[in-house]
Amino acid sequence: MRMPSFLRILLGNAKASTGLAIVVLFVVVSIGAPLIAQHEPDRRVARPHEAPSAEHVLGTTRMGRDVFSQVLHGGRVSISVGVGAGLIVCALAVAIGVTAGYFGGLVDEALTFVMNVMLVIPQLPLLFVLAAFLGETSPLTIALIIGMTSWAWGARVVRAQTLALREKEFVKAAQVLGEPAWRIVLVEILPNLISIIGATFIGSVMYAIMTEATLEYLGLGDPNIVSWGIMLYNIQTSSSILVGAWWEVIAPCAALILLVIGLALLNFSIDEIANPQLRSHRGGGRLKRLFARKPRLQEEAA
């Protein structure tokens, strides 16, 4: 069975393969956290602030909890929030952007007005106000808040691309043939928006993971759960840095940074694969090297 062309191109891209490996590693490890971790993340298993050792690879917290177990289980919550918020953002951005771009007229004006209002409102202060109003917000609530307030930029991008696709010959031909609007959108327009939708989803996941960690670090999350943001909040309240427990700080920060780097590499690679100018630029480099090598081969043959 032949590998799909897009997957072959994705795996052939150095950034994409590296980013995909990082993301898949985090997802697999987080899903298998109950099997990999030897201790429960919310139980005391050793002395407070115990340094990394063979028994506790990443040391322990002020409450004597295993940091390695918390990182693994915390990844499940943080990644779930990111994916959930990303799905909400994509669904709203695609639905609103395609509707505004395809139908135009008053529909476009009304939806564009809503997009502009959402873009003008600063997102982070709005998130802080909503989270503070709701009290100790759960991961599900944080995902809903981020998803419902972060779709406007993606919707603007989808709308702009839909406006361009609406004038293409294949869309005009479908309209002349009397195809219903829903079929034109699903069959003719949406397949040409896959790269933009993928980039919007990955960018939203990155933003949601970092925003969730920020909200929980500021004490707006549920302290009874285990996530990377709650780990940072506990570090702040227990003064781990002051007592020299550096491993408590490095573990969640390194996990956040590595996961975001993996997602960013995937996002950049999708831009390179989907953008013809970037592809032609990279291909031009290969052609230049090929033409530079050709005279040398002719001289050797002579």
MARNU-545498 format. One record per residue (C-alpha): y, x, z; chain. Coordinates in steps of 0.25 Angstrom, whole numbers, plus 5000, padded with zeros to 4 digits. Layout:
N
{site {Y,X,Z},A},
...
END
This chain:
302
{site {5000,5000,5000},A},
{site {5013,5006,4996},A},
{site {5024,5007,5006},A},
{site {5036,4998,5004},A},
{site {5047,5006,4996},A},
{site {5058,5003,5007},A},
{site {5048,5009,5018},A},
{site {5045,5021,5009},A},
{site {5060,5024,5008},A},
{site {5063,5021,5023},A},
{site {5052,5031,5027},A},
{site {5056,5041,5016},A},
{site {5070,5042,5023},A},
{site {5071,5052,5034},A},
{site {5081,5044,5042},A},
{site {5073,5031,5040},A},
{site {5060,5037,5044},A},
{site {5066,5044,5056},A},
{site {5073,5032,5061},A},
{site {5061,5023,5059},A},
{site {5052,5033,5066},A},
{site {5062,5032,5078},A},
{site {5063,5017,5078},A},
{site {5048,5015,5077},A},
{site {5045,5025,5088},A},
{site {5054,5017,5097},A},
{site {5049,5004,5094},A},
{site {5034,5008,5095},A},
{site {5037,5015,5108},A},
{site {5045,5003,5114},A},
{site {5034,4993,5110},A},
{site {5023,5002,5116},A},
{site {5031,5005,5129},A},
{site {5021,4998,5138},A},
{site {5010,5006,5132},A},
{site {5018,5019,5132},A},
{site {5025,5019,5145},A},
{site {5017,5022,5157},A},
{site {5026,5015,5167},A},
{site {5033,5002,5168},A},
{site {5048,5003,5164},A},
{site {5053,4995,5176},A},
{site {5044,5001,5187},A},
{site {5046,5012,5197},A},
{site {5036,5023,5193},A},
{site {5042,5036,5199},A},
{site {5053,5042,5207},A},
{site {5067,5039,5203},A},
{site {5074,5048,5193},A},
{site {5061,5056,5190},A},
{site {5063,5067,5179},A},
{site {5054,5066,5167},A},
{site {5040,5071,5169},A},
{site {5026,5069,5163},A},
{site {5024,5056,5171},A},
{site {5038,5050,5167},A},
{site {5042,5056,5154},A},
{site {5057,5052,5155},A},
{site {5058,5051,5170},A},
{site {5061,5040,5179},A},
{site {5073,5031,5182},A},
{site {5080,5029,5196},A},
{site {5071,5018,5199},A},
{site {5059,5027,5195},A},
{site {5055,5020,5182},A},
{site {5050,5028,5170},A},
{site {5061,5031,5160},A},
{site {5050,5032,5149},A},
{site {5045,5018,5151},A},
{site {5059,5013,5152},A},
{site {5063,5019,5138},A},
{site {5050,5013,5131},A},
{site {5052,4999,5137},A},
{site {5067,5000,5136},A},
{site {5065,5002,5121},A},
{site {5058,4989,5119},A},
{site {5070,4982,5125},A},
{site {5081,4990,5117},A},
{site {5073,4989,5104},A},
{site {5071,4974,5106},A},
{site {5085,4972,5108},A},
{site {5089,4980,5096},A},
{site {5079,4973,5087},A},
{site {5083,4959,5092},A},
{site {5097,4961,5090},A},
{site {5095,4968,5076},A},
{site {5087,4955,5072},A},
{site {5098,4946,5077},A},
{site {5109,4954,5070},A},
{site {5101,4955,5057},A},
{site {5098,4940,5057},A},
{site {5113,4936,5059},A},
{site {5119,4946,5050},A},
{site {5110,4943,5038},A},
{site {5111,4928,5040},A},
{site {5126,4928,5041},A},
{site {5129,4939,5031},A},
{site {5120,4933,5020},A},
{site {5125,4919,5022},A},
{site {5140,4924,5022},A},
{site {5138,4933,5010},A},
{site {5129,4924,5001},A},
{site {5136,4910,5003},A},
{site {5150,4915,5004},A},
{site {5162,4906,5005},A},
{site {5165,4899,5018},A},
{site {5151,4903,5024},A},
{site {5155,4918,5021},A},
{site {5169,4916,5027},A},
{site {5164,4910,5040},A},
{site {5153,4920,5042},A},
{site {5162,4931,5039},A},
{site {5172,4926,5049},A},
{site {5161,4926,5060},A},
{site {5157,4940,5056},A},
{site {5171,4945,5057},A},
{site {5172,4939,5071},A},
{site {5159,4946,5075},A},
{site {5164,4959,5070},A},
{site {5177,4958,5077},A},
{site {5171,4956,5090},A},
{site {5168,4969,5097},A},
{site {5153,4968,5099},A},
{site {5150,4977,5111},A},
{site {5161,4971,5120},A},
{site {5155,4957,5116},A},
{site {5141,4962,5119},A},
{site {5146,4967,5133},A},
{site {5153,4953,5136},A},
{site {5141,4945,5132},A},
{site {5131,4954,5139},A},
{site {5140,4954,5152},A},
{site {5142,4939,5151},A},
{site {5127,4936,5150},A},
{site {5124,4946,5162},A},
{site {5111,4954,5161},A},
{site {5108,4952,5147},A},
{site {5093,4953,5142},A},
{site {5089,4962,5130},A},
{site {5087,4949,5122},A},
{site {5101,4944,5126},A},
{site {5107,4958,5122},A},
{site {5100,4957,5108},A},
{site {5105,4943,5106},A},
{site {5119,4947,5110},A},
{site {5119,4959,5101},A},
{site {5113,4952,5089},A},
{site {5123,4940,5090},A},
{site {5135,4949,5090},A},
{site {5131,4960,5081},A},
{site {5128,4954,5067},A},
{site {5142,4953,5061},A},
{site {5142,4967,5055},A},
{site {5128,4965,5048},A},
{site {5132,4952,5043},A},
{site {5144,4958,5036},A},
{site {5136,4968,5029},A},
{site {5125,4958,5025},A},
{site {5136,4948,5020},A},
{site {5143,4959,5012},A},
{site {5129,4963,5005},A},
{site {5126,4948,5003},A},
{site {5139,4946,4996},A},
{site {5136,4958,4986},A},
{site {5121,4953,4984},A},
{site {5126,4938,4981},A},
{site {5133,4943,4968},A},
{site {5120,4950,4963},A},
{site {5114,4945,4951},A},
{site {5100,4942,4957},A},
{site {5108,4933,4967},A},
{site {5116,4926,4956},A},
{site {5103,4924,4948},A},
{site {5096,4917,4960},A},
{site {5108,4908,4962},A},
{site {5108,4904,4948},A},
{site {5093,4901,4948},A},
{site {5096,4892,4960},A},
{site {5090,4899,4971},A},
{site {5093,4894,4985},A},
{site {5103,4902,4993},A},
{site {5093,4905,5004},A},
{site {5083,4911,4994},A},
{site {5094,4919,4988},A},
{site {5097,4925,5001},A},
{site {5083,4927,5006},A},
{site {5077,4933,4992},A},
{site {5089,4939,4985},A},
{site {5099,4944,4996},A},
{site {5092,4947,5009},A},
{site {5082,4957,5002},A},
{site {5094,4965,4998},A},
{site {5100,4965,5012},A},
{site {5088,4971,5018},A},
{site {5094,4985,5020},A},
{site {5107,4979,5026},A},
{site {5099,4970,5035},A},
{site {5090,4982,5040},A},
{site {5102,4991,5043},A},
{site {5109,4979,5050},A},
{site {5096,4977,5059},A},
{site {5095,4992,5062},A},
{site {5109,4994,5065},A},
{site {5109,4981,5074},A},
{site {5097,4987,5082},A},
{site {5104,5000,5084},A},
{site {5116,4992,5089},A},
{site {5108,4983,5098},A},
{site {5100,4994,5105},A},
{site {5113,5002,5108},A},
{site {5121,4989,5112},A},
{site {5109,4984,5121},A},
{site {5109,4998,5128},A},
{site {5124,4998,5130},A},
{site {5124,4984,5136},A},
{site {5113,4987,5146},A},
{site {5119,5000,5149},A},
{site {5131,4993,5154},A},
{site {5123,4984,5163},A},
{site {5123,4971,5154},A},
{site {5108,4971,5152},A},
{site {5096,4967,5160},A},
{site {5093,4978,5170},A},
{site {5079,4972,5172},A},
{site {5074,4976,5158},A},
{site {5071,4990,5153},A},
{site {5079,4995,5141},A},
{site {5087,5007,5137},A},
{site {5100,5001,5140},A},
{site {5095,4997,5154},A},
{site {5090,5011,5156},A},
{site {5104,5016,5153},A},
{site {5110,5006,5163},A},
{site {5100,5010,5174},A},
{site {5104,5025,5171},A},
{site {5118,5021,5173},A},
{site {5116,5013,5186},A},
{site {5107,5024,5192},A},
{site {5115,5036,5189},A},
{site {5104,5043,5183},A},
{site {5113,5053,5176},A},
{site {5119,5057,5189},A},
{site {5106,5060,5195},A},
{site {5101,5068,5183},A},
{site {5091,5058,5178},A},
{site {5094,5062,5163},A},
{site {5081,5056,5158},A},
{site {5085,5042,5161},A},
{site {5097,5044,5152},A},
{site {5091,5051,5141},A},
{site {5079,5042,5139},A},
{site {5086,5029,5135},A},
{site {5097,5036,5128},A},
{site {5088,5044,5119},A},
{site {5080,5031,5116},A},
{site {5092,5024,5112},A},
{site {5097,5035,5104},A},
{site {5084,5038,5096},A},
{site {5082,5023,5093},A},
{site {5096,5021,5088},A},
{site {5095,5034,5080},A},
{site {5082,5029,5073},A},
{site {5088,5016,5070},A},
{site {5101,5023,5064},A},
{site {5092,5032,5055},A},
{site {5085,5019,5050},A},
{site {5098,5012,5048},A},
{site {5104,5025,5040},A},
{site {5091,5026,5032},A},
{site {5092,5011,5028},A},
{site {5106,5013,5023},A},
{site {5101,5025,5015},A},
{site {5090,5017,5009},A},
{site {5098,5005,5006},A},
{site {5111,5011,5001},A},
{site {5110,5015,4987},A},
{site {5121,5025,4988},A},
{site {5114,5032,4999},A},
{site {5101,5033,4991},A},
{site {5108,5038,4979},A},
{site {5115,5048,4987},A},
{site {5102,5053,4993},A},
{site {5096,5052,4980},A},
{site {5107,5060,4973},A},
{site {5105,5071,4983},A},
{site {5090,5072,4978},A},
{site {5095,5072,4963},A},
{site {5105,5083,4966},A},
{site {5094,5092,4972},A},
{site {5085,5088,4960},A},
{site {5095,5092,4949},A},
{site {5098,5104,4957},A},
{site {5084,5108,4957},A},
{site {5082,5105,4942},A},
{site {5090,5117,4936},A},
{site {5082,5126,4945},A},
{site {5069,5121,4940},A},
{site {5074,5122,4925},A},
{site {5078,5137,4928},A},
{site {5064,5140,4934},A},
{site {5057,5133,4922},A},
{site {5065,5142,4912},A},
END
